[in-house]
Amino acid sequence: MLRSDDVTPRAYKQVDVFTATPLLGNPVAVVLEAEGLNDAQMLALARWTNLSETTFVLKPTHPAADYKVRIFTTEKELPFAGHPTLGTAHALLEAGLAPKRPGTVMQECGVGLVAVNILPDGTLAFAAPEVEFRPMAAEETERLTAALRPAVIAASPLPVIAEMGIRWLMVRLPDAQSCLAVTPDQATIKQLQTACDVDGVVIYGACSATEPADYEMRAFMVECGVLIEDPVTGSANACLARLLQASRFPDGDRTAQGYLVRPGHPTESRWPRERALY
């Protein structure tokens, strides 16, 4: 149970997302009954849990939604994030939520409605929201190269900023090995986040034909003065899927992430090629 300064107990769950093995996933705290909490209290609770994200479940305002959720990091509110979406849906289903539409949980959040499909084996998959792409300013190229030492930025496609509620700078490298060889520079990553108004930097490169995945992906961000490599990033994977979809998946549709963060336990994601991505 959580207690905020309104002295009302708040039931919450901690969910381990993107794993079938305990303690190897992405944790999220889900406050199940957040009615009555204000913004400052939500942020204070998110800082107290000290996880990458904490979600707060509210009554929906959209008639098609099963619930409304607000997502907080220890610094700010996010309109959308991947593993908090899945963790919140899981916690609510475990607590007895009966979706209005069988087989699909409908979440209301800062980007609108997000469908979460309940697969036959009980796992969950969220529908990737639409994304807006815009080019990175050319004057940031030198800074980007310094941030991703010793990588060489691929000539095509050029780096783009992808916005899906959360914003990522998407950078293609020549191949997966180039991606794995990167040692990011904290100060320059932070400068890029500020200059490009993004939440983090995503690098990706095509794998060889002998590897199980088609792309290797890594995501970096500086939060609270600390450089973080996210082991699995739902929103960044979804942005990459939308980016690859726009070019008709030239090298395949399966991504891997977390090889260096969780040795032996990388997470693979496969994206359907139709318009609706799960």
C-alpha positions as CSV (number, residue, x, y, z in Angstrom):
1,M,0.0,0.0,0.0
2,L,1.1,3.6,-0.7
3,R,0.3,6.6,1.3
4,S,0.3,10.1,-0.1
5,D,0.1,13.3,1.8
6,D,-3.7,13.1,1.6
7,V,-3.4,10.1,4.1
8,T,-5.5,7.9,1.8
9,P,-4.0,4.4,1.3
10,R,-3.4,3.6,-2.3
11,A,-3.2,0.0,-3.5
12,Y,-0.4,-0.6,-6.1
13,K,1.4,-3.4,-7.8
14,Q,4.9,-3.7,-9.2
15,V,4.9,-5.6,-12.6
16,D,7.9,-7.1,-14.3
17,V,7.3,-6.5,-18.1
18,F,9.0,-7.9,-21.2
19,T,10.2,-11.1,-19.5
20,A,9.1,-14.6,-18.6
21,T,11.8,-14.8,-16.0
22,P,11.4,-13.0,-12.7
23,L,13.7,-10.0,-12.1
24,L,14.9,-9.9,-15.7
25,G,12.2,-7.5,-17.1
26,N,11.3,-3.8,-17.0
27,P,9.6,-3.0,-13.7
28,V,6.7,-0.5,-13.4
29,A,4.6,0.5,-10.4
30,V,0.9,0.6,-11.0
31,V,-1.2,2.7,-8.6
32,L,-4.6,1.0,-9.0
33,E,-6.9,3.7,-7.6
34,A,-5.4,7.1,-8.2
35,E,-8.6,9.2,-8.1
36,G,-8.0,12.3,-6.0
37,L,-4.3,12.6,-6.5
38,N,-3.0,15.8,-8.0
39,D,0.0,16.2,-10.3
40,A,2.4,17.0,-7.5
41,Q,1.3,13.9,-5.5
42,M,1.7,11.7,-8.5
43,L,5.2,13.0,-9.2
44,A,6.1,12.5,-5.5
45,L,4.9,8.9,-5.5
46,A,6.8,8.3,-8.8
47,R,10.0,9.6,-7.2
48,W,9.3,7.4,-4.1
49,T,9.0,4.2,-6.1
50,N,12.2,5.2,-7.9
51,L,11.4,3.2,-11.0
52,S,11.7,4.4,-14.5
53,E,7.9,4.8,-14.6
54,T,4.9,4.7,-12.3
55,T,1.4,4.7,-13.6
56,F,-1.8,6.0,-12.1
57,V,-5.2,4.4,-13.0
58,L,-8.2,6.7,-13.3
59,K,-11.8,6.4,-14.5
60,P,-12.0,6.8,-18.3
61,T,-13.4,9.9,-19.9
62,H,-13.7,8.3,-23.4
63,P,-16.7,5.9,-23.7
64,A,-14.6,3.2,-25.5
65,A,-11.9,3.1,-22.9
66,D,-11.7,0.6,-20.0
67,Y,-9.6,3.0,-18.0
68,K,-7.5,6.1,-18.1
69,V,-3.8,6.1,-17.2
70,R,-1.3,8.8,-16.4
71,I,2.4,7.8,-16.7
72,F,5.1,9.5,-14.7
73,T,8.9,9.2,-14.6
74,T,10.8,10.5,-11.6
75,E,11.0,13.9,-13.4
76,K,7.9,14.4,-15.5
77,E,4.7,13.0,-17.0
78,L,4.8,11.1,-20.3
79,P,1.9,11.0,-22.8
80,F,2.7,7.3,-23.7
81,A,5.2,4.6,-22.9
82,G,5.4,1.0,-23.9
83,H,6.2,-1.2,-20.9
84,P,4.0,1.0,-18.5
85,T,1.1,0.4,-20.9
86,L,1.5,-3.4,-20.8
87,G,2.2,-3.5,-17.1
88,T,-0.9,-1.4,-16.3
89,A,-3.1,-3.6,-18.4
90,H,-1.6,-6.7,-16.8
91,A,-2.1,-5.4,-13.3
92,L,-5.7,-4.4,-14.0
93,L,-6.6,-7.8,-15.6
94,E,-5.0,-9.6,-12.7
95,A,-7.2,-7.4,-10.4
96,G,-10.3,-8.5,-12.2
97,L,-10.8,-5.9,-15.0
98,A,-13.4,-7.2,-17.5
99,P,-12.7,-5.4,-20.8
100,K,-15.7,-3.9,-22.7
101,R,-14.4,-5.6,-25.8
102,P,-13.5,-9.2,-25.2
103,G,-9.8,-9.9,-26.0
104,T,-8.8,-6.3,-26.1
105,V,-8.1,-3.8,-23.3
106,M,-8.6,-0.2,-24.4
107,Q,-6.4,2.3,-22.6
108,E,-6.9,6.0,-22.6
109,C,-3.7,8.1,-22.2
110,G,-2.0,11.2,-23.4
111,V,-1.9,10.1,-27.0
112,G,-5.5,9.0,-27.0
113,L,-6.8,5.4,-27.1
114,V,-4.3,2.6,-27.2
115,A,-5.5,-1.0,-27.8
116,V,-3.8,-3.8,-25.8
117,N,-4.6,-7.2,-27.3
118,I,-4.8,-10.3,-25.1
119,L,-3.1,-13.1,-27.0
120,P,-4.2,-16.7,-26.8
121,D,-1.3,-17.6,-24.5
122,G,-2.2,-14.7,-22.1
123,T,0.6,-12.4,-23.1
124,L,-0.3,-8.8,-24.1
125,A,0.6,-6.7,-27.1
126,F,-0.1,-3.0,-27.6
127,A,-1.1,-1.4,-30.9
128,A,1.6,1.1,-31.9
129,P,0.3,4.6,-31.9
130,E,0.8,6.7,-35.0
131,V,4.1,8.5,-35.2
132,E,5.3,11.8,-36.6
133,F,8.8,12.0,-38.2
134,R,10.9,15.1,-38.7
135,P,14.5,15.4,-39.8
136,M,17.2,16.1,-37.3
137,A,18.8,19.5,-37.8
138,A,22.0,19.2,-39.9
139,E,24.0,21.2,-37.5
140,E,23.6,18.4,-34.9
141,T,25.5,15.8,-37.0
142,E,28.9,16.5,-35.5
143,R,27.5,16.3,-32.0
144,L,25.7,13.1,-32.8
145,T,28.9,11.5,-34.2
146,A,30.7,12.5,-30.9
147,A,27.9,11.0,-28.8
148,L,28.0,7.6,-30.5
149,R,31.8,6.9,-30.6
150,P,33.2,5.2,-32.6
151,A,30.2,4.7,-34.9
152,V,29.8,5.9,-38.4
153,I,26.3,7.2,-39.1
154,A,24.6,5.4,-42.1
155,A,24.2,7.6,-45.2
156,S,20.6,6.5,-45.6
157,P,18.2,6.9,-44.0
158,L,19.3,10.1,-42.3
159,P,18.6,10.5,-38.5
160,V,15.1,11.5,-37.7
161,I,13.1,12.5,-34.7
162,A,10.1,10.2,-34.0
163,E,7.3,11.5,-31.9
164,M,4.9,9.0,-30.3
165,G,4.0,11.0,-27.2
166,I,7.6,10.3,-26.2
167,R,10.3,11.5,-28.6
168,W,13.3,9.5,-29.9
169,L,16.2,10.5,-32.1
170,M,16.4,7.5,-34.5
171,V,19.9,6.8,-35.9
172,R,20.7,4.0,-38.3
173,L,24.3,2.6,-38.2
174,P,25.9,0.4,-40.9
175,D,25.2,-2.9,-39.2
176,A,24.4,-4.6,-35.9
177,Q,28.1,-4.9,-34.9
178,S,28.5,-1.2,-35.3
179,C,25.5,-0.8,-33.0
180,L,27.0,-3.1,-30.3
181,A,30.4,-1.4,-30.5
182,V,29.0,2.1,-29.5
183,T,30.2,3.6,-26.2
184,P,27.9,6.5,-25.7
185,D,29.2,9.8,-24.3
186,Q,26.9,11.0,-21.5
187,A,27.5,14.7,-21.8
188,T,26.9,14.7,-25.6
189,I,23.8,12.5,-25.3
190,K,22.4,15.0,-22.8
191,Q,23.2,17.9,-25.2
192,L,21.4,16.1,-28.0
193,Q,18.4,15.5,-25.8
194,T,18.2,19.2,-25.1
195,A,19.1,20.5,-28.6
196,C,16.7,18.1,-30.4
197,D,14.0,18.2,-27.7
198,V,14.0,14.4,-27.4
199,D,13.8,11.9,-24.6
200,G,16.6,9.8,-25.8
201,V,18.7,8.4,-28.7
202,V,18.0,5.1,-30.4
203,I,20.6,3.4,-32.6
204,Y,19.9,0.4,-34.8
205,G,21.6,-1.6,-37.5
206,A,20.8,-4.6,-39.7
207,C,22.0,-8.0,-38.5
208,S,23.7,-10.6,-40.6
209,A,21.7,-13.4,-42.3
210,T,22.9,-15.9,-39.7
211,E,21.5,-14.0,-36.7
212,P,17.9,-14.7,-35.4
213,A,16.9,-11.0,-35.5
214,D,16.9,-8.6,-38.4
215,Y,18.0,-5.5,-36.5
216,E,19.9,-4.8,-33.3
217,M,18.6,-1.8,-31.4
218,R,19.9,0.2,-28.4
219,A,18.3,3.1,-26.5
220,F,20.2,5.7,-24.5
221,M,19.0,8.6,-22.3
222,V,20.3,10.8,-19.5
223,E,18.0,11.1,-16.5
224,C,18.8,12.7,-13.2
225,G,22.4,13.2,-14.3
226,V,22.9,9.5,-15.1
227,L,23.4,7.8,-18.5
228,I,21.0,4.9,-18.9
229,E,20.8,2.2,-21.5
230,D,17.3,0.8,-21.5
231,P,17.3,-3.0,-21.8
232,V,13.9,-3.0,-23.6
233,T,12.0,0.0,-24.9
234,G,8.4,-0.5,-26.1
235,S,7.9,3.0,-27.5
236,A,11.3,3.0,-29.3
237,N,10.6,-0.4,-30.8
238,A,7.2,0.9,-31.9
239,C,8.8,4.0,-33.5
240,L,11.4,1.8,-35.3
241,A,8.6,-0.4,-36.5
242,R,6.8,2.6,-38.0
243,L,10.0,3.8,-39.5
244,L,10.7,0.5,-41.1
245,Q,7.1,0.2,-42.2
246,A,7.4,3.4,-44.1
247,S,10.2,1.8,-46.2
248,R,8.4,-1.6,-46.4
249,F,10.7,-3.4,-44.0
250,P,13.7,-3.6,-46.4
251,D,15.8,-5.9,-44.1
252,G,13.1,-7.7,-42.2
253,D,10.8,-7.2,-39.3
254,R,12.4,-8.6,-36.1
255,T,14.3,-6.5,-33.7
256,A,16.5,-7.4,-30.7
257,Q,17.4,-5.2,-27.8
258,G,19.3,-5.7,-24.5
259,Y,22.1,-7.9,-25.6
260,L,24.7,-5.9,-23.7
261,V,22.5,-5.0,-20.7
262,R,21.2,-8.4,-19.9
263,P,23.7,-10.9,-21.4
264,G,21.9,-14.0,-22.6
265,H,18.5,-12.4,-22.2
266,P,18.0,-10.0,-25.2
267,T,14.3,-9.2,-26.0
268,E,13.1,-9.9,-29.6
269,S,10.1,-8.1,-31.1
270,R,8.5,-9.0,-34.3
271,W,6.2,-6.6,-36.1
272,P,3.4,-7.4,-38.6
273,R,3.7,-5.7,-41.9
274,E,0.2,-4.4,-42.1
275,R,-0.9,-0.9,-41.0
276,A,-1.8,-1.9,-37.5
277,L,1.4,-2.8,-35.6
278,Y,1.3,-4.9,-32.4
